[in-house]
Amino acid sequence: MESQKYEQSLNYAGLILKTIDSVLSALQAGWTGEKEIDVLLCIRTPELIESTEAEIRKIYATKTNEIEELKKSWTVRIGTHSNNKFEIQMTPERAGIINELIRHGNRQIISIIIASLSKSGMLLTPAIHMPTAELMG
């Protein structure tokens, strides 16, 4: 199938795990991980897309709705009655709240992808011989 072609031509599991690690590193550093998640979603095999797409779309919809509701609650009217204008009162604290919602959604996406990879057996790799603590001195 398609995934076998990927696995045979490159170390696909290693690529996925490296990309997951970059997402987790970004999240741990306090960033949203949006760019890293985009890369991860782009390199999924067709089988992985099929097994994760519905849940990921649901997470994006929930995240988007929550952010839009927050922005609505922070919107104030400026101007006169004849010239209605609305503006979002964004503060660093509010931006932090939005970023935390994004990070939370991205952590959920990572969990879904790891679970799917685990079910498909892609996380199983041949034993890698790593030096033990005794050998390292």
Secondary structure as UniProt FT lines:
FT   HELIX           2..9
FT   HELIX           12..28
FT   TURN            29..30
FT   HELIX           34..42
FT   HELIX           46..73
FT   STRAND          75..78
FT   STRAND          85..88
FT   HELIX           92..120
FT   TURN            121..123
FT   HELIX           133..136
//
